[in-house]
Amino acid sequence: MQQYTLNIASRKEKGRGVARRLREAGKIPASIYGQGNARSITVSAVDFRDLNRKIGGGAALIELTDEEGESALCLVQDIQHHAFKRRIDHIDFQEVERGHAFKTKVPVHLEGEADCLGVKNEGGVLDHKSHEVDIRCRPSKLPDFVVADVSNLNVGETIQISDLPEVDGVEYLGESSLVIVSVQQPTVFVEKTEAVDEIAADEVPATEVSDDSSEGSEEGSKEDSDSD
């Protein structure tokens, strides 16, 4: 596992106005939690964006170092994005203790999708239900991600937490029967058509057949009588 570094600056002032000015200056308000205390800090928006690109969506430990040279080994716990602007509003870092086990989430990557038997031979559909899995490990054992090989899955079969590969120093948490990925039956669309029976004219009951000519003659006779 690769470890990353990021420079930070301590922050004493708080509030919406302070946060707004920091963002306008190209900085991101952030907090560090854990080890019995919490700290308010700021990070460079450009530096954090570049770091995110290097990490590439995997689990990662980041050594945060402030202006006085003090450092903390952390995980990115949460990133808050603006509702419609393309920017990060706040970051929460979770500090971990070196040499001690901690709990976190790591991504689950699928392998062998192009060779999946249920998809190739039976027309099934892969359903990646759980994109992350909870684990416990020491900082030095944190994997970037966990791999689930789906190449041998047939329709109706699943990969559960208990089926994931063993990773040195990593303990999977949660229900062992939790489904990570499955191959679903192919969906078949049946077009429904309504049959309309053609009814011949001579099959229509006499009470439903109107005789326009007779109605016209009756109206004419009435008019003649009224005119008299």
C-alpha positions as CSV (number, residue, x, y, z in Angstrom):
1,M,0.0,0.0,0.0
2,Q,1.3,3.4,-1.0
3,Q,1.2,6.2,1.6
4,Y,0.5,9.8,0.6
5,T,1.4,13.2,2.1
6,L,-0.4,16.4,2.3
7,N,0.5,19.8,3.8
8,I,-2.1,21.4,6.0
9,A,-2.5,24.6,8.0
10,S,-4.0,25.0,11.5
11,R,-7.2,27.0,11.7
12,K,-8.6,28.7,14.8
13,E,-11.3,30.9,13.3
14,K,-14.6,29.2,12.5
15,G,-17.9,30.2,11.0
16,R,-19.6,30.5,7.6
17,G,-17.9,33.8,6.8
18,V,-14.5,32.4,7.5
19,A,-15.2,29.3,5.4
20,R,-16.4,31.4,2.5
21,R,-13.2,33.5,2.5
22,L,-11.0,30.4,2.7
23,R,-12.8,28.9,-0.4
24,E,-12.4,32.2,-2.3
25,A,-8.7,32.0,-1.5
26,G,-8.4,28.5,-3.0
27,K,-8.4,26.6,0.4
28,I,-10.8,24.0,1.8
29,P,-11.9,24.0,5.4
30,A,-11.3,20.6,7.0
31,S,-11.3,18.8,10.4
32,I,-9.2,16.0,11.9
33,Y,-11.0,13.6,14.3
34,G,-9.6,10.9,16.4
35,Q,-7.1,10.1,19.2
36,G,-9.2,11.9,21.7
37,N,-9.3,15.4,20.1
38,A,-10.4,17.3,17.0
39,R,-8.6,19.9,15.0
40,S,-9.7,22.5,12.5
41,I,-7.4,22.9,9.5
42,T,-7.3,24.0,5.9
43,V,-5.8,22.3,2.9
44,S,-5.0,23.7,-0.6
45,A,-7.8,22.9,-3.0
46,V,-5.2,22.3,-5.8
47,D,-3.1,20.0,-3.7
48,F,-6.1,18.0,-2.6
49,R,-7.4,17.7,-6.1
50,D,-4.0,16.4,-7.3
51,L,-3.8,14.0,-4.4
52,N,-7.3,12.6,-5.2
53,R,-6.1,11.9,-8.8
54,K,-3.2,9.9,-7.5
55,I,-5.3,7.9,-5.1
56,G,-7.7,7.1,-7.9
57,G,-10.7,6.1,-5.7
58,G,-9.0,3.5,-3.6
59,A,-8.5,3.4,0.1
60,A,-5.5,5.4,1.2
61,L,-3.6,6.6,4.3
62,I,-2.5,10.2,4.1
63,E,0.2,11.8,6.4
64,L,-1.0,15.3,7.1
65,T,1.8,17.7,8.1
66,D,1.1,21.2,9.5
67,E,3.3,24.4,9.4
68,E,5.0,23.4,12.7
69,G,6.1,20.0,11.4
70,E,3.5,18.0,13.4
71,S,2.0,15.1,11.5
72,A,-1.0,12.8,11.7
73,L,-1.8,9.6,9.8
74,C,-5.3,9.9,8.5
75,L,-8.0,8.5,6.2
76,V,-10.4,10.6,4.3
77,Q,-13.6,10.1,6.2
78,D,-16.0,12.3,4.3
79,I,-16.0,14.9,1.5
80,Q,-18.8,17.4,1.3
81,H,-19.4,18.9,-2.1
82,H,-21.3,22.0,-3.0
83,A,-24.9,21.4,-4.2
84,F,-24.3,22.7,-7.7
85,K,-20.9,24.3,-7.9
86,R,-18.0,22.0,-8.9
87,R,-16.1,22.4,-5.6
88,I,-15.4,20.7,-2.3
89,D,-16.9,22.6,0.7
90,H,-15.4,20.6,3.6
91,I,-13.3,17.5,4.3
92,D,-13.3,15.2,7.4
93,F,-10.1,13.3,8.1
94,Q,-10.1,10.4,10.6
95,E,-6.8,9.9,12.4
96,V,-5.5,6.4,12.9
97,E,-2.9,5.2,15.4
98,R,0.3,3.7,13.9
99,G,0.6,0.0,14.7
100,H,-3.0,-0.4,15.9
101,A,-5.9,-2.0,14.1
102,F,-8.7,0.3,12.9
103,K,-12.0,-0.1,11.0
104,T,-12.7,1.4,7.6
105,K,-14.2,0.7,4.2
106,V,-12.4,-0.3,1.1
107,P,-13.7,-0.5,-2.5
108,V,-14.6,-3.8,-4.1
109,H,-13.4,-4.1,-7.7
110,L,-14.8,-6.7,-10.1
111,E,-12.5,-8.8,-12.2
112,G,-13.3,-11.1,-15.1
113,E,-16.5,-9.2,-16.2
114,A,-15.8,-9.9,-19.9
115,D,-15.5,-13.6,-19.2
116,C,-18.4,-14.1,-16.8
117,L,-20.1,-17.4,-17.8
118,G,-23.6,-16.2,-16.8
119,V,-23.4,-13.2,-19.0
120,K,-21.6,-14.8,-22.0
121,N,-23.5,-18.1,-22.2
122,E,-26.9,-17.3,-20.5
123,G,-27.5,-13.7,-21.3
124,G,-27.5,-12.8,-17.6
125,V,-26.8,-9.4,-16.1
126,L,-24.2,-8.6,-13.5
127,D,-25.6,-6.8,-10.4
128,H,-22.8,-5.1,-8.4
129,K,-24.8,-4.7,-5.1
130,S,-22.0,-3.7,-2.7
131,H,-19.3,-1.4,-3.9
132,E,-17.5,-1.2,-0.5
133,V,-16.8,-3.6,2.3
134,D,-16.0,-3.0,5.9
135,I,-12.7,-4.3,7.2
136,R,-10.4,-4.2,10.2
137,C,-6.6,-4.0,9.8
138,R,-3.4,-2.1,10.8
139,P,-2.3,0.9,8.8
140,S,0.5,-1.0,7.2
141,K,-1.9,-3.7,5.9
142,L,-4.6,-1.4,4.4
143,P,-5.3,-2.6,0.9
144,D,-6.2,-0.1,-1.9
145,F,-9.2,-2.3,-2.8
146,V,-10.5,-5.9,-2.7
147,V,-11.0,-7.9,-5.8
148,A,-14.0,-10.1,-6.6
149,D,-13.5,-12.5,-9.5
150,V,-16.8,-13.0,-11.4
151,S,-15.6,-15.0,-14.4
152,N,-17.0,-18.3,-13.1
153,L,-20.4,-17.0,-12.0
154,N,-23.5,-18.5,-13.6
155,V,-27.0,-17.0,-13.6
156,G,-28.4,-17.1,-10.1
157,E,-25.0,-17.4,-8.4
158,T,-23.5,-14.8,-6.1
159,I,-20.3,-13.7,-4.4
160,Q,-20.7,-13.0,-0.7
161,I,-18.3,-11.5,1.8
162,S,-17.4,-15.0,2.8
163,D,-16.3,-15.7,-0.8
164,L,-13.9,-12.7,-1.0
165,P,-10.2,-13.6,-1.2
166,E,-8.1,-13.6,1.9
167,V,-5.9,-10.5,2.3
168,D,-2.9,-10.6,4.6
169,G,-3.7,-8.8,7.8
170,V,-7.3,-7.9,6.8
171,E,-10.4,-9.0,8.6
172,Y,-13.8,-8.7,6.8
173,L,-16.5,-7.3,9.0
174,G,-20.3,-7.5,8.7
175,E,-22.5,-10.4,7.8
176,S,-20.6,-13.1,5.9
177,S,-23.8,-13.7,3.8
178,L,-23.9,-10.1,2.5
179,V,-24.1,-10.3,-1.3
180,I,-21.3,-8.3,-3.1
181,V,-22.3,-9.2,-6.7
182,S,-24.7,-11.5,-8.4
183,V,-25.7,-12.6,-11.9
184,Q,-29.4,-11.9,-12.5
185,Q,-31.8,-13.7,-14.9
186,P,-32.0,-11.9,-18.3
187,T,-35.0,-9.6,-18.5
188,V,-37.5,-10.5,-21.2
189,F,-40.0,-8.0,-22.4
190,V,-43.3,-9.4,-23.7
191,E,-45.4,-7.1,-25.8
192,K,-49.0,-7.4,-24.9
193,T,-51.6,-7.0,-27.7
194,E,-55.3,-6.8,-27.3
195,A,-57.4,-8.9,-29.7
196,V,-60.3,-7.0,-31.2
197,D,-63.1,-9.2,-32.6
198,E,-64.8,-7.9,-35.7
199,I,-68.6,-8.0,-35.4
200,A,-70.6,-8.4,-38.5
201,A,-73.4,-5.9,-39.1
202,D,-76.0,-8.7,-39.0
203,E,-74.8,-9.8,-35.6
204,V,-75.6,-6.5,-33.9
205,P,-78.8,-6.7,-31.9
206,A,-81.7,-5.0,-33.6
207,T,-82.2,-2.6,-30.6
208,E,-78.7,-1.2,-31.3
209,V,-79.2,-0.6,-35.0
210,S,-80.7,2.8,-35.9
211,D,-82.7,3.3,-39.0
212,D,-82.0,6.9,-40.1
213,S,-84.5,6.7,-42.9
214,S,-87.4,5.7,-40.7
215,E,-86.5,8.4,-38.1
216,G,-86.5,10.9,-40.9
217,S,-89.9,9.8,-42.2
218,E,-91.4,10.0,-38.7
219,E,-90.1,13.5,-38.2
220,G,-91.5,14.5,-41.6
221,S,-95.0,13.2,-40.8
222,K,-95.0,15.0,-37.5
223,E,-94.0,18.2,-39.1
224,D,-96.9,17.8,-41.7
225,S,-99.4,17.3,-38.9
226,D,-98.1,20.3,-36.9
227,S,-98.4,22.5,-40.0
228,D,-102.1,21.7,-40.3
